[in-house]
Amino acid sequence: MRGSGRGRPILFFAHLDVVAAPRDQWNTDPFTLTERDGNFYGRGAFDVKNEDADMVVNLIRLKREGYRPAKDIIIALTAGEESGAVYNGVTWLLQTVNL
């Protein structure tokens, strides 16, 4: 979201990937969302996905409401938080994109 140019941009960063899930280390199938006793089990069921969605939804809402921030707001959602530079993580982002 473009701001009025008064200040350096602000970056909100999160990841979209999840770590490996060897089946033998789980009590349920990690690739099937399972609800048991009011809890959810599955690979990536609770990670940072809700924060990813929150950032995007709120930026859309602010834009629709006509809000104009003093500085640009950038949301970066990368594929590889755990893997760093190898799979488009934050290291790769900072080296590749001139923020």
DSSP file (Angstrom, degrees, kcal/mol; ACC not computed):
  #  RESIDUE AA STRUCTURE BP1 BP2  ACC     N-H-->O    O-->H-N    N-H-->O    O-->H-N    TCO  KAPPA ALPHA  PHI   PSI    X-CA   Y-CA   Z-CA
    1    1 A M              0   0    0      0, 0.0    72,-2.5     0, 0.0     2,-0.3   0.000 360.0 360.0 360.0 124.5    0.0    0.0    0.0
    2    2 A R        -     0   0    0     70,-0.2     2,-0.1     1,-0.1    70,-0.1  -0.518 360.0-162.6 -74.2 133.6    1.5    3.3   -1.1
    3    3 A G        -     0   0    0     -2,-0.3    67,-0.3    65,-0.1    68,-0.2  -0.301  39.5 -88.8 -99.9-170.2    1.9    5.9    1.6
    4    4 A S        -     0   0    0     65,-1.9    67,-0.2    -2,-0.1    66,-0.1   0.492  63.1-107.6 -81.6  -3.4    2.4    9.6    1.3
    5    5 A G  S    S+     0   0    0     65,-0.6     2,-1.4    64,-0.2    66,-0.2   0.565  76.1 135.1  91.2   8.4    6.2    9.2    1.2
    6    6 A R  S    S-     0   0    0     64,-2.2    -1,-0.2    63,-0.2     2,-0.1  -0.654  70.4  -5.7 -92.1  81.9    6.9   10.5    4.7
    7    7 A G  S    S-     0   0    0     -2,-1.4    65,-0.4    -3,-0.1    -4,-0.1  -0.371  94.8 -56.0 120.0 161.9    9.3    7.9    6.0
    8    8 A R        -     0   0    0     -2,-0.1    -2,-0.1     1,-0.1    -3,-0.0  -0.359  67.1 -91.9 -69.8 152.3   10.8    4.6    5.0
    9    9 A P        -     0   0    0      0, 0.0     2,-0.5     0, 0.0    64,-0.2  -0.177  33.2-130.6 -61.6 157.5    8.5    1.7    4.2
   10   10 A I  E     -a   73   0A   0     62,-2.7    64,-2.9    -3,-0.1     2,-0.5  -0.948  18.9-151.8-110.8 134.6    7.4   -0.7    6.8
   11   11 A L  E     -a   74   0A   0     -2,-0.5     2,-0.5    62,-0.2    64,-0.2  -0.917   8.9-165.6-111.8 125.8    7.6   -4.4    6.1
   12   12 A F  E     -a   75   0A   0     62,-3.1    64,-2.8    -2,-0.5     2,-0.4  -0.955  19.8-169.5-105.0 124.4    5.4   -7.1    7.6
   13   13 A F  E     +a   76   0A   0     -2,-0.5     2,-0.3    62,-0.2    64,-0.2  -0.933  17.5 148.0-123.0 136.9    6.9  -10.5    7.0
   14   14 A A  E     -a   77   0A   0     62,-2.2    64,-2.0    -2,-0.4     2,-0.3  -0.946  33.7-119.3-152.7 172.2    5.6  -14.0    7.5
   15   15 A H  E     -a   78   0A   0     -2,-0.3    64,-0.2    62,-0.2    37,-0.2  -0.822   5.8-159.7-120.0 159.9    5.9  -17.4    5.9
   16   16 A L        +     0   0    0     62,-2.5    63,-0.2    -2,-0.3    -1,-0.1   0.498  63.5  91.8-111.7 -10.4    3.5  -19.8    4.2
   17   17 A D        -     0   0    0     61,-0.5     2,-0.3    31,-0.0    31,-0.3  -0.280  57.6-148.6 -84.7 170.8    5.4  -23.1    4.4
   18   18 A V        -     0   0    0     61,-0.1     3,-0.1    29,-0.1    -2,-0.1  -0.945  25.1-103.1-132.8 157.9    5.3  -25.8    7.1
   19   19 A V        -     0   0    0     -2,-0.3    25,-0.0     1,-0.2    -1,-0.0  -0.218  51.7 -73.0 -76.8 168.9    8.0  -28.1    8.3
   20   20 A A        -     0   0    0      1,-0.1    -1,-0.2    23,-0.0     0, 0.0  -0.173  39.5-157.7 -59.4 154.1    8.3  -31.8    7.4
   21   21 A A        -     0   0    0     -3,-0.1     2,-0.2    22,-0.1    22,-0.1  -0.638   2.2-161.2-138.5  77.9    5.9  -34.2    8.9
   22   22 A P    >   -     0   0    0      0, 0.0     3,-2.1     0, 0.0     4,-0.1  -0.438  19.3-136.4 -61.3 126.9    7.1  -37.8    9.0
   23   23 A R  G >  S+     0   0    0      1,-0.3     3,-1.6    -2,-0.2     5,-0.0   0.815 100.2  63.5 -55.8 -34.2    4.0  -40.1    9.5
   24   24 A D  G 3  S+     0   0    0      1,-0.3    -1,-0.3     3,-0.0    -3,-0.0   0.603  98.4  56.3 -71.2  -8.5    5.8  -42.2   12.0
   25   25 A Q  G <  S+     0   0    0     -3,-2.1     2,-0.3     2,-0.0    -1,-0.3   0.298  98.0  77.6-102.1   8.1    6.2  -39.3   14.4
   26   26 A W    <   -     0   0    0     -3,-1.6     3,-0.0    -4,-0.1    -5,-0.0  -0.875  64.4-149.8-119.3 149.7    2.4  -38.5   14.5
   27   27 A N  S    S+     0   0    0     -2,-0.3     2,-0.3     2,-0.1    -1,-0.1   0.612  92.9  33.5 -86.6 -15.9   -0.5  -40.1   16.3
   28   28 A T  S    S-     0   0    0     -5,-0.0    14,-0.1     6,-0.0    -2,-0.0  -0.816 109.4 -77.5-127.7 169.9   -2.8  -39.1   13.5
   29   29 A D    >   -     0   0    0     -2,-0.3     3,-1.7     1,-0.2    14,-0.1  -0.602  39.2-151.8 -69.1 115.9   -2.2  -38.8    9.7
   30   30 A P  T 3  S+     0   0    0      0, 0.0    13,-4.1     0, 0.0    -1,-0.2   0.693  92.4  56.6 -65.8 -16.2   -0.4  -35.4    9.4
   31   31 A F  T 3  S+     0   0    0     11,-0.2     2,-0.4     1,-0.1    11,-0.1   0.280  99.0  67.5-100.7  10.6   -1.8  -34.9    5.9
   32   32 A T  S <  S-     0   0    0     -3,-1.7     2,-0.4     2,-0.0     9,-0.1  -0.990  85.8-124.6-129.1 123.0   -5.4  -35.1    7.0
   33   33 A L        -     0   0    0     -2,-0.4     2,-0.4     9,-0.1     9,-0.2  -0.523  35.9-171.5 -66.8 122.3   -7.0  -32.5    9.3
   34   34 A T  E     -B   41   0B   0      7,-3.0     7,-2.9    -2,-0.4     2,-0.5  -0.960  16.1-155.0-122.1 132.8   -8.3  -34.4   12.3
   35   35 A E  E     +B   40   0B   0     -2,-0.4     2,-0.4     5,-0.2     5,-0.2  -0.933  21.9 166.5-106.4 127.4  -10.5  -33.0   15.0
   36   36 A R  E >   -B   39   0B   0      3,-2.8     3,-2.0    -2,-0.5    -2,-0.0  -0.972  67.4 -15.2-142.8 124.6  -10.3  -34.9   18.3
   37   37 A D  T 3  S-     0   0    0     -2,-0.4     3,-0.1     1,-0.3    -1,-0.0   0.841 128.5 -51.4  53.3  38.0  -11.7  -33.7   21.7
   38   38 A G  T 3  S+     0   0    0      1,-0.3     2,-0.3     0, 0.0    -1,-0.3   0.517 117.7 108.9  80.6   4.6  -12.0  -30.1   20.4
   39   39 A N  E <   -B   36   0B   0     -3,-2.0    -3,-2.8     2,-0.0     2,-0.4  -0.868  61.2-135.7-114.0 149.5   -8.4  -30.0   19.1
   40   40 A F  E     -B   35   0B   0     -2,-0.3     2,-0.4    -5,-0.2    -5,-0.2  -0.861  18.4-170.1-104.5 137.8   -7.2  -30.0   15.5
   41   41 A Y  E     +B   34   0B   0     -7,-2.9    -7,-3.0    -2,-0.4     2,-0.2  -0.980  30.6 100.2-126.8 138.6   -4.3  -32.1   14.3
   42   42 A G  S >  S-     0   0    0     -2,-0.4     3,-2.4    -9,-0.2     4,-0.4  -0.701  74.9 -63.9 157.7 153.8   -2.5  -32.0   11.0
   43   43 A R  T 3  S-     0   0    0    -13,-4.1     4,-0.1     1,-0.3   -22,-0.1  -0.380 122.2  -0.5 -59.3 119.2    0.5  -30.6    9.3
   44   44 A G  T 3  S+     0   0    0     -2,-0.2     3,-0.3     2,-0.2    -1,-0.3   0.551  88.3 133.3  79.2   7.8    0.4  -26.9    9.4
   45   45 A A  S <  S+     0   0    0     -3,-2.4     2,-0.5     1,-0.3    -2,-0.1   0.889  81.7  25.1 -60.1 -38.4   -2.9  -26.8   11.2
   46   46 A F  S    S+     0   0    0     -4,-0.4    -1,-0.3     3,-0.1    -2,-0.2  -0.911  92.2 107.9-128.4 104.8   -1.5  -24.2   13.6
   47   47 A D  S    S-     0   0    0     -2,-0.5     3,-0.2    -3,-0.3     4,-0.2  -0.344  89.2 -58.9-142.1-136.9    1.3  -22.2   12.2
   48   48 A V  S  > S+     0   0    0    -31,-0.3     4,-2.2    -2,-0.2     3,-0.2   0.253  97.6 107.4-104.4  11.8    1.4  -18.6   11.1
   49   49 A K  H  > S+     0   0    0      1,-0.2     4,-2.5     2,-0.2     5,-0.2   0.867  76.2  53.9 -61.2 -37.7   -1.3  -18.9    8.5
   50   50 A N  H  > S+     0   0    0     -3,-0.2     4,-2.4     1,-0.2    -1,-0.2   0.897 109.3  48.2 -65.9 -37.3   -3.9  -17.0   10.6
   51   51 A E  H  > S+     0   0    0     -3,-0.2     4,-2.3     2,-0.2    -1,-0.2   0.880 109.2  54.4 -67.9 -36.4   -1.4  -14.1   10.9
   52   52 A D  H  X S+     0   0    0     -4,-2.2     4,-2.0     1,-0.2    -2,-0.2   0.960 112.0  43.6 -56.8 -51.5   -0.8  -14.2    7.2
   53   53 A A  H  X S+     0   0    0     -4,-2.5     4,-2.9     1,-0.2     5,-0.3   0.891 110.5  56.0 -62.9 -40.8   -4.5  -13.9    6.5
   54   54 A D  H  X S+     0   0    0     -4,-2.4     4,-2.4     1,-0.2     5,-0.2   0.922 108.1  47.9 -57.7 -45.6   -4.9  -11.2    9.1
   55   55 A M  H  X S+     0   0    0     -4,-2.3     4,-2.0     2,-0.2    -1,-0.2   0.937 115.3  44.1 -62.6 -46.7   -2.3   -9.0    7.5
   56   56 A V  H  X S+     0   0    0     -4,-2.0     4,-2.3     2,-0.2    -2,-0.2   0.937 114.7  48.0 -65.7 -47.3   -3.7   -9.4    4.0
   57   57 A V  H  X S+     0   0    0     -4,-2.9     4,-2.5     1,-0.2    -1,-0.2   0.912 113.0  48.3 -61.3 -43.4   -7.4   -8.9    5.0
   58   58 A N  H  X S+     0   0    0     -4,-2.4     4,-2.6    -5,-0.3    -1,-0.2   0.866 109.7  51.4 -68.9 -34.6   -6.6   -5.8    7.1
   59   59 A L  H  X S+     0   0    0     -4,-2.0     4,-2.3    -5,-0.2    -1,-0.2   0.910 111.1  48.8 -66.3 -40.5   -4.5   -4.2    4.3
   60   60 A I  H  X S+     0   0    0     -4,-2.3     4,-2.5     2,-0.2    -2,-0.2   0.927 111.9  49.5 -61.5 -44.8   -7.4   -4.8    1.9
   61   61 A R  H  X S+     0   0    0     -4,-2.5     4,-2.1     1,-0.2    -2,-0.2   0.930 110.6  49.0 -60.8 -46.7   -9.8   -3.3    4.4
   62   62 A L  H  <>S+     0   0    0     -4,-2.6     5,-2.3     1,-0.2     4,-0.3   0.906 111.7  49.7 -60.2 -42.0   -7.6   -0.2    4.9
   63   63 A K  H ><5S+     0   0    0     -4,-2.3     3,-1.4     1,-0.2    -1,-0.2   0.931 110.6  49.3 -62.8 -46.1   -7.3    0.3    1.2
   64   64 A R  H 3<5S+     0   0    0     -4,-2.5    -1,-0.2     1,-0.3    -2,-0.2   0.841 108.6  54.0 -62.1 -34.0  -11.1    0.0    0.7
   65   65 A E  T 3<5S-     0   0    0     -4,-2.1    -1,-0.3    -5,-0.2    -2,-0.2   0.480 117.1-114.2 -81.6  -1.3  -11.7    2.6    3.5
   66   66 A G  T < 5 +     0   0    0     -3,-1.4    -3,-0.2    -4,-0.3     2,-0.1   0.631  55.7 164.1  82.2  13.8   -9.4    5.0    1.7
   67   67 A Y      < -     0   0    0     -5,-2.3    -1,-0.2    -6,-0.2    -2,-0.0  -0.429  18.8-167.1 -67.1 135.9   -6.7    5.0    4.4
   68   68 A R        -     0   0    0     -2,-0.1   -65,-0.1     4,-0.0   -64,-0.1  -0.937  10.3-150.5-126.6 108.9   -3.4    6.5    3.3
   69   69 A P        -     0   0    0      0, 0.0   -65,-1.9     0, 0.0   -64,-0.2  -0.261  22.8-118.8 -74.3 163.6   -0.5    5.8    5.6
   70   70 A A  S    S+     0   0    0    -67,-0.3   -64,-2.2   -66,-0.1   -65,-0.6   0.848  99.7  30.9 -68.4 -34.3    2.5    8.1    6.0
   71   71 A K  S    S-     0   0    0    -66,-0.2   -63,-0.1   -68,-0.2   -67,-0.1  -0.866  99.0 -89.7-123.0 158.2    4.9    5.4    4.8
   72   72 A D        -     0   0    0    -65,-0.4   -62,-2.7    -2,-0.3     2,-0.5  -0.338  35.9-143.9 -61.6 145.0    4.4    2.5    2.3
   73   73 A I  E     -a   10   0A   0    -72,-2.5     2,-0.4   -64,-0.2   -62,-0.2  -0.971  17.6-171.7-113.8 125.1    3.2   -0.7    3.9
   74   74 A I  E     -a   11   0A   0    -64,-2.9   -62,-3.1    -2,-0.5     2,-0.5  -0.958   9.8-162.9-119.4 131.9    4.7   -3.9    2.4
   75   75 A I  E     -a   12   0A   0     -2,-0.4     2,-0.5   -64,-0.2   -62,-0.2  -0.972   8.6-171.8-111.7 125.8    3.5   -7.5    3.2
   76   76 A A  E     -a   13   0A   0    -64,-2.8   -62,-2.2    -2,-0.5     2,-0.6  -0.969   6.2-178.3-120.3 116.8    5.9  -10.2    2.2
   77   77 A L  E     -a   14   0A   0     -2,-0.5   -62,-0.2   -64,-0.2     2,-0.2  -0.948  15.5-172.5-114.7 110.4    4.8  -13.8    2.5
   78   78 A T  E     -a   15   0A   0    -64,-2.0   -62,-2.5    -2,-0.6   -61,-0.5  -0.544  29.3-128.8-104.4 168.2    7.6  -16.2    1.5
   79   79 A A  S    S+     0   0    0      9,-0.7     2,-0.4     1,-0.2    10,-0.2   0.716  92.4  47.9 -85.9 -22.4    7.7  -19.9    1.0
   80   80 A G     >  +     0   0    0      8,-0.9     4,-0.7     7,-0.2     7,-0.2  -0.580  46.3 149.2-131.8  74.0   10.7  -20.8    3.2
   81   81 A E  T >4 S+     0   0    0     -2,-0.4     3,-0.6    -3,-0.3    -1,-0.2   0.941  87.4  39.1 -66.1 -47.1   10.9  -19.5    6.7
   82   82 A E  T 34 S+     0   0    0      1,-0.2    -1,-0.2     2,-0.1    -2,-0.1   0.810 115.0  53.6 -73.3 -28.5   12.8  -22.5    8.1
   83   83 A S  T >4 S-     0   0    0      1,-0.2     3,-1.4     4,-0.1    -1,-0.2   0.500  86.4-164.2 -90.6  -3.4   15.0  -23.0    5.0
   84   84 A G  T <<> -     0   0    0     -4,-0.7     5,-2.0    -3,-0.6     3,-0.5  -0.324  65.4  -2.7  63.6-131.8   16.3  -19.4    4.8
   85   85 A A  T > 5S+     0   0    0      1,-0.2     3,-0.9     3,-0.2    -1,-0.3   0.725 122.0  71.5 -70.5 -23.2   18.0  -18.4    1.6
   86   86 A V  T < 5S+     0   0    0     -3,-1.4    -1,-0.2     1,-0.3    -2,-0.2   0.902 108.7  26.8 -65.3 -42.6   17.6  -21.7   -0.1
   87   87 A Y  T 3 5S-     0   0    0     -3,-0.5    -1,-0.3    -7,-0.2    -7,-0.2  -0.348 125.7 -76.9-121.8  52.3   13.8  -21.6   -0.7
   88   88 A N  T < 5S+     0   0    0     -3,-0.9    -8,-0.9    -9,-0.2    -9,-0.7   0.892  79.7 152.1  62.2  44.5   12.9  -18.0   -0.9
   89   89 A G     >< -     0   0    0     -5,-2.0     4,-2.4   -10,-0.2    -8,-0.2  -0.066  65.4 -72.0 -87.1-164.3   13.0  -17.2    2.8
   90   90 A V  H  > S+     0   0    0    -10,-0.2     4,-2.6     1,-0.2     5,-0.2   0.861 131.5  54.4 -64.6 -37.2   13.8  -13.8    4.4
   91   91 A T  H  > S+     0   0    0      2,-0.2     4,-1.9     1,-0.2    -1,-0.2   0.950 110.9  45.9 -60.8 -48.5   17.5  -14.0    3.5
   92   92 A W  H  > S+     0   0    0     -8,-0.2     4,-2.0     1,-0.2     5,-0.2   0.922 112.0  52.6 -58.2 -45.1   16.6  -14.5   -0.1
   93   93 A L  H  X S+     0   0    0     -4,-2.4     4,-2.9     1,-0.2    -2,-0.2   0.934 109.9  46.4 -58.6 -48.9   14.0  -11.7    0.0
   94   94 A L  H  < S+     0   0    0     -4,-2.6    -1,-0.2     1,-0.2     5,-0.2   0.827 116.3  45.7 -66.6 -31.1   16.4   -9.1    1.5
   95   95 A Q  H  < S+     0   0    0     -4,-1.9    -1,-0.2    -5,-0.2    -2,-0.2   0.764 120.6  38.6 -79.4 -25.7   19.1  -10.1   -1.1
   96   96 A T  H  < S+     0   0    0     -4,-2.0     2,-0.4    -5,-0.2    -2,-0.2   0.835 110.3  54.6 -95.8 -38.2   16.7  -10.1   -4.0
   97   97 A V  S  < S-     0   0    0     -4,-2.9     2,-1.2    -5,-0.2    -1,-0.1  -0.847  74.6-134.6-107.4 132.7   14.4   -7.2   -3.4
   98   98 A N              0   0    0     -2,-0.4    -4,-0.1     1,-0.2    -3,-0.1  -0.719 360.0 360.0 -87.0  97.8   15.6   -3.6   -2.8
   99   99 A L              0   0    0     -2,-1.2    -1,-0.2    -5,-0.2    -5,-0.0   0.411 360.0 360.0 -98.1 360.0   13.5   -2.5    0.1
